[in-house]
Amino acid sequence: MKDYRYPDDLDKEIAAFFEFSAEQGEAYDRITVSAGDSSYTGIRREMINEVMHKTWGQSPSFNLMSDWQKQVLFTFVESTGLDIYRAWVLSDKKEPLEQVIKQAQSLMTGGIK
């Protein structure tokens, strides 16, 4: 994902996140879908911060934003992506991954625009 341009390649980033996550297994899912008061929260926060800063943090348009705008964008992207992934995991991954990715892409890119 480090070579993607943000926000232009958001669809690619969303697909990469879901495809990568779907391959990681139960331990990853526990960390990723854990509630806010879980012992996994700190691990998840570190993972998210690293990815967000290595991706969005390299975007010239992102770096023109105020700190507040950056914070809101991070919160939106993080929350939406994780909530969709969490819903998919908690539903025993019944929906095909491709459908989940397309819905996430539609919602998230629409929200960013």
Residue frames as a rotation matrix with the C-alpha (Angstrom) as fourth column:
MET 1
0.560 0.828 0.000 0.00
0.828 -0.560 0.000 0.00
0.000 0.000 -1.000 0.00
LYS 2
0.112 -0.573 -0.812 2.96
0.485 -0.682 0.548 2.31
-0.867 -0.455 0.202 0.47
ASP 3
-0.848 -0.484 0.216 3.08
0.399 -0.315 0.861 3.02
-0.348 0.816 0.461 -3.28
TYR 4
0.000 0.925 0.380 -0.57
0.986 -0.063 0.153 4.01
0.166 0.374 -0.912 -3.52
ARG 5
-0.884 -0.165 0.438 -1.45
0.158 -0.986 -0.053 7.69
0.441 0.022 0.897 -3.96
TYR 6
-0.313 0.768 -0.559 -3.99
0.938 0.157 -0.308 8.99
-0.149 -0.621 -0.770 -1.48
PRO 7
-0.202 0.749 0.631 -6.84
-0.468 0.492 -0.734 9.66
-0.860 -0.444 0.251 -1.84
ASP 8
-0.076 0.195 -0.978 -6.68
-0.997 -0.035 0.071 8.65
-0.021 0.980 0.197 -5.53
ASP 9
-0.491 -0.218 -0.843 -5.97
-0.408 0.913 0.001 4.98
0.770 0.344 -0.538 -4.82
LEU 10
-0.435 0.365 0.823 -8.41
-0.880 0.018 -0.474 4.57
-0.188 -0.931 0.313 -1.94
ASP 11
0.660 0.714 -0.236 -10.28
-0.749 0.649 -0.132 1.77
0.058 0.264 0.963 -3.74
LYS 12
0.253 -0.666 -0.702 -7.02
-0.185 0.679 -0.711 -0.17
0.950 0.310 0.049 -4.08
GLU 13
-0.701 -0.535 0.471 -6.17
-0.518 -0.072 -0.853 0.43
0.490 -0.842 -0.226 -0.41
ILE 14
0.040 0.809 0.586 -9.59
-0.970 0.171 -0.171 -0.78
-0.239 -0.562 0.792 0.73
ALA 15
0.786 0.233 -0.572 -9.29
-0.452 0.848 -0.276 -3.95
0.421 0.476 0.772 -1.37
ALA 16
-0.142 -0.931 -0.337 -5.74
-0.191 0.359 -0.913 -4.56
0.971 -0.066 -0.229 -0.09
PHE 17
-0.573 -0.023 0.819 -6.87
-0.807 -0.155 -0.570 -4.13
0.141 -0.988 0.070 3.54
PHE 18
0.408 0.839 0.359 -9.76
-0.866 0.481 -0.139 -6.57
-0.289 -0.254 0.923 3.20
GLU 19
0.710 -0.188 -0.679 -7.81
-0.306 0.786 -0.538 -9.14
0.634 0.589 0.501 1.16
PHE 20
-0.416 -0.909 0.034 -4.85
-0.340 0.121 -0.933 -9.02
0.843 -0.400 -0.359 3.56
SER 21
-0.436 0.295 0.850 -7.09
-0.899 -0.090 -0.429 -9.18
-0.050 -0.951 0.304 6.63
ALA 22
0.615 0.781 -0.105 -9.12
-0.788 0.612 -0.061 -12.09
0.017 0.120 0.993 5.28
GLU 23
0.488 -0.512 -0.707 -5.94
-0.142 0.752 -0.643 -14.18
0.861 0.414 0.294 4.96
GLN 24
-0.250 -0.772 0.584 -4.54
-0.660 -0.306 -0.686 -13.56
0.709 -0.557 -0.433 8.45
GLY 25
-0.420 0.100 -0.902 -6.54
0.373 0.925 -0.071 -15.93
0.827 -0.366 -0.426 10.61
GLU 26
0.425 0.782 -0.455 -8.24
0.673 0.063 0.737 -15.96
0.605 -0.620 -0.500 13.98
ALA 27
-0.085 -0.508 -0.857 -5.62
0.933 -0.343 0.111 -14.07
-0.350 -0.790 0.503 16.05
TYR 28
-0.942 -0.243 0.233 -5.66
0.324 -0.840 0.435 -11.16
0.090 0.485 0.870 13.60
ASP 29
-0.229 0.940 0.253 -9.46
0.275 -0.187 0.943 -11.14
0.934 0.285 -0.216 13.59
ARG 30
0.347 0.331 -0.877 -9.56
0.918 0.073 0.390 -11.04
0.193 -0.941 -0.279 17.39
ILE 31
-0.539 -0.617 -0.574 -7.26
0.688 -0.716 0.123 -8.02
-0.486 -0.328 0.810 17.41
THR 32
-0.943 0.087 0.320 -9.10
0.194 -0.639 0.745 -6.31
0.269 0.765 0.586 14.58
VAL 33
-0.165 0.979 0.123 -12.67
0.150 -0.098 0.984 -6.79
0.975 0.181 -0.130 15.77
SER 34
-0.441 -0.049 -0.896 -12.05
0.868 0.230 -0.439 -6.36
0.228 -0.972 -0.059 19.49
ALA 35
0.669 0.735 0.109 -14.15
0.639 -0.644 0.421 -3.86
0.380 -0.212 -0.901 21.42
GLY 36
0.435 -0.463 0.772 -12.66
-0.159 -0.884 -0.440 -0.58
0.886 0.069 -0.458 22.63
ASP 37
0.523 -0.208 0.826 -12.03
-0.851 -0.175 0.495 -1.86
0.042 -0.962 -0.268 26.14
SER 38
0.982 -0.143 -0.121 -10.25
0.129 0.985 -0.117 -5.03
0.135 0.100 0.986 25.01
SER 39
0.455 -0.890 -0.034 -6.63
0.057 -0.009 0.998 -5.85
-0.888 -0.457 0.047 25.78
TYR 40
-0.007 -0.425 0.905 -6.10
0.931 0.329 0.161 -5.93
-0.366 0.844 0.393 22.00
THR 41
0.877 0.480 -0.004 -6.95
0.446 -0.817 -0.365 -2.24
-0.179 0.319 -0.931 21.57
GLY 42
0.493 -0.764 -0.417 -3.36
-0.372 -0.618 0.693 -1.05
-0.787 -0.187 -0.588 22.01
ILE 43
-0.412 -0.616 0.671 -2.03
0.335 0.583 0.741 -3.56
-0.847 0.530 -0.034 19.49
ARG 44
0.232 0.600 0.766 -4.70
0.953 0.018 -0.302 -2.56
-0.195 0.800 -0.568 16.97
ARG 45
0.904 0.102 -0.416 -3.97
0.105 -0.994 -0.014 1.15
-0.415 -0.031 -0.909 17.52
GLU 46
0.003 -0.986 -0.167 -0.26
-0.276 -0.161 0.947 0.63
-0.961 0.043 -0.273 16.78
MET 47
-0.406 -0.099 0.909 -1.06
0.697 0.610 0.377 -1.33
-0.591 0.787 -0.179 13.62
ILE 48
0.560 0.731 0.390 -3.48
0.820 -0.419 -0.391 1.32
-0.122 0.538 -0.834 12.37
ASN 49
0.753 -0.307 -0.582 -1.21
-0.120 -0.934 0.338 4.26
-0.647 -0.185 -0.740 13.16
GLU 50
-0.299 -0.936 0.187 1.69
0.024 0.188 0.982 2.68
-0.954 0.298 -0.034 11.30
VAL 51
-0.306 0.252 0.918 -0.37
0.905 0.377 0.198 1.99
-0.296 0.891 -0.344 8.18
MET 52
0.727 0.687 0.024 -2.14
0.664 -0.693 -0.280 5.35
-0.175 0.219 -0.960 8.16
HIS 53
0.601 -0.540 -0.589 1.05
-0.229 -0.822 0.521 7.37
-0.765 -0.178 -0.618 8.53
LYS 54
-0.486 -0.805 0.340 2.94
0.097 0.337 0.936 5.35
-0.869 0.488 -0.086 5.93
THR 55
-0.328 0.451 0.830 0.10
0.939 0.252 0.235 5.74
-0.103 0.856 -0.506 3.43
TRP 56
0.678 0.682 0.274 -1.99
0.699 -0.714 0.048 8.87
0.228 0.159 -0.960 3.93
GLY 57
0.627 -0.481 -0.613 0.94
0.271 -0.604 0.750 10.61
-0.731 -0.636 -0.248 5.63
GLN 58
-0.483 -0.837 0.255 2.80
0.496 -0.022 0.868 10.55
-0.722 0.546 0.426 2.31
SER 59
0.098 0.641 0.761 -0.03
0.994 -0.095 -0.048 12.23
0.042 0.762 -0.646 0.37
PRO 60
-0.863 -0.448 0.236 0.63
0.457 -0.889 -0.014 15.83
0.216 0.095 0.972 -0.68
SER 61
-0.254 0.838 0.483 -3.10
-0.119 -0.523 0.844 16.69
0.960 0.157 0.232 -0.61
PHE 62
0.540 0.403 -0.739 -3.45
0.621 0.401 0.673 15.12
0.568 -0.823 -0.034 2.84
ASN 63
-0.217 -0.753 -0.621 -0.50
0.974 -0.207 -0.088 17.12
-0.062 -0.625 0.779 4.14
LEU 64
-0.760 0.047 0.648 -2.17
0.166 -0.950 0.263 20.36
0.628 0.308 0.714 3.04
MET 65
0.304 0.944 -0.132 -5.02
0.325 0.027 0.945 19.68
0.896 -0.330 -0.298 5.47
SER 66
0.049 -0.188 0.981 -5.22
-0.826 -0.560 -0.066 21.17
0.562 -0.807 -0.183 8.93
ASP 67
-0.908 -0.410 0.082 -4.50
-0.371 0.698 -0.613 18.88
0.194 -0.587 -0.786 11.88
TRP 68
-0.361 0.867 0.344 -8.23
-0.529 0.114 -0.841 18.76
-0.768 -0.486 0.417 12.61
GLN 69
0.433 0.523 -0.734 -9.07
-0.898 0.176 -0.404 17.73
-0.081 0.834 0.546 9.05
LYS 70
-0.384 -0.661 -0.645 -6.40
-0.632 0.697 -0.338 15.01
0.673 0.279 -0.685 9.17
GLN 71
-0.900 0.056 0.432 -7.77
-0.355 0.481 -0.802 13.69
-0.253 -0.875 -0.413 12.44
VAL 72
0.053 0.998 0.037 -11.33
-0.671 0.063 -0.738 13.58
-0.739 0.014 0.673 11.11
LEU 73
0.325 0.008 -0.946 -10.23
-0.885 0.355 -0.301 11.85
0.333 0.935 0.123 7.91
PHE 74
-0.729 -0.643 -0.236 -8.21
-0.485 0.727 -0.486 9.24
0.484 -0.240 -0.841 9.84
THR 75
-0.682 0.531 0.503 -11.16
-0.410 0.292 -0.864 8.63
-0.606 -0.795 0.019 12.15
PHE 76
0.325 0.856 -0.402 -13.56
-0.828 0.053 -0.558 8.20
-0.457 0.514 0.726 9.24
VAL 77
0.115 -0.344 -0.932 -11.33
-0.790 0.537 -0.295 5.86
0.602 0.771 -0.210 7.23
GLU 78
-0.857 -0.514 0.029 -10.32
-0.404 0.637 -0.656 3.81
0.318 -0.574 -0.754 10.24
SER 79
-0.559 0.694 0.454 -13.77
-0.480 0.176 -0.859 3.51
-0.676 -0.698 0.235 11.78
THR 80
0.376 0.768 -0.519 -15.61
-0.875 0.110 -0.471 2.76
-0.304 0.631 0.713 8.59
GLY 81
-0.042 -0.476 -0.878 -13.13
-0.721 0.624 -0.303 0.17
0.692 0.620 -0.369 7.34
LEU 82
-0.930 -0.356 0.095 -12.88
-0.307 0.607 -0.733 -1.57
0.203 -0.710 -0.674 10.70
ASP 83
-0.365 0.869 0.334 -16.63
-0.621 0.040 -0.783 -1.51
-0.694 -0.493 0.525 11.29
ILE 84
0.447 0.499 -0.743 -17.33
-0.890 0.328 -0.315 -3.11
0.087 0.802 0.591 7.92
TYR 85
-0.360 -0.650 -0.669 -14.62
-0.484 0.743 -0.461 -5.73
0.797 0.158 -0.582 8.47
ARG 86
-0.890 0.056 0.452 -15.91
-0.421 0.277 -0.864 -6.36
-0.173 -0.959 -0.223 12.01
ALA 87
0.074 0.997 0.027 -19.47
-0.836 0.077 -0.543 -6.84
-0.543 0.018 0.840 10.74
TRP 88
0.320 -0.025 -0.947 -18.24
-0.778 0.563 -0.278 -9.30
0.540 0.826 0.161 8.14
VAL 89
-0.709 -0.652 -0.271 -16.22
-0.341 0.652 -0.677 -11.32
0.618 -0.388 -0.684 10.68
LEU 90
-0.773 0.431 0.464 -19.06
-0.470 0.102 -0.877 -11.34
-0.426 -0.896 0.124 13.22
SER 91
0.366 0.899 -0.239 -21.43
-0.847 0.215 -0.486 -12.62
-0.386 0.380 0.841 10.53
ASP 92
0.281 -0.378 0.882 -19.05
0.033 0.922 0.385 -15.57
-0.959 -0.079 0.272 10.04
LYS 93
-0.582 -0.615 -0.532 -17.82
-0.433 -0.319 0.843 -14.13
-0.688 0.721 -0.080 6.74
LYS 94
-0.026 0.698 0.716 -20.99
0.435 0.653 -0.620 -15.30
-0.900 0.295 -0.320 4.97
GLU 95
0.866 0.322 -0.384 -20.91
-0.151 -0.563 -0.813 -12.61
-0.477 0.762 -0.438 2.28
PRO 96
0.574 -0.701 0.423 -18.37
0.807 0.397 -0.437 -13.12
0.138 0.592 0.794 -0.50
LEU 97
-0.061 -0.720 -0.691 -15.26
0.717 -0.514 0.471 -11.02
-0.694 -0.467 0.547 0.12
GLU 98
-0.761 -0.240 0.602 -15.62
0.633 -0.474 0.611 -9.32
0.139 0.847 0.513 -3.27
GLN 99
0.183 0.916 0.357 -19.07
0.621 -0.389 0.681 -8.00
0.762 0.097 -0.640 -2.30
VAL 100
0.613 -0.033 -0.790 -17.80
0.738 -0.335 0.586 -6.74
-0.284 -0.942 -0.181 1.04
ILE 101
-0.474 -0.868 -0.148 -14.93
0.696 -0.472 0.540 -4.93
-0.539 0.153 0.828 -0.69
LYS 102
-0.575 0.291 0.764 -17.21
0.612 -0.467 0.638 -3.31
0.543 0.835 0.090 -3.27
GLN 103
0.562 0.825 -0.053 -19.62
0.631 -0.387 0.672 -2.08
0.534 -0.411 -0.738 -0.61
ALA 104
0.372 -0.515 -0.772 -16.75
0.719 -0.366 0.591 -0.73
-0.587 -0.775 0.234 1.53
GLN 105
-0.682 -0.652 0.332 -15.26
0.702 -0.456 0.547 1.00
-0.205 0.606 0.768 -1.50
SER 106
-0.173 0.712 0.680 -18.55
0.628 -0.452 0.633 2.61
0.759 0.536 -0.369 -2.41
LEU 107
0.766 0.519 -0.380 -19.26
0.603 -0.373 0.705 3.87
0.224 -0.769 -0.598 1.11
MET 108
0.279 -0.737 -0.616 -15.74
0.690 -0.292 0.662 5.02
-0.668 -0.610 0.426 1.90
THR 109
-0.704 -0.548 0.451 -14.89
0.706 -0.473 0.528 6.72
-0.076 0.690 0.720 -1.38
GLY 110
0.080 0.823 0.562 -18.29
0.620 -0.483 0.619 8.39
0.781 0.299 -0.549 -1.38
GLY 111
0.769 0.199 -0.607 -17.67
0.635 -0.340 0.694 9.61
-0.068 -0.919 -0.388 2.16
ILE 112
-0.204 -0.928 -0.313 -14.22
0.744 -0.355 0.567 10.99
-0.637 -0.117 0.762 1.31
LYS 113
-0.605 0.008 0.796 -15.57
0.683 -0.509 0.524 12.85
0.409 0.861 0.303 -1.72
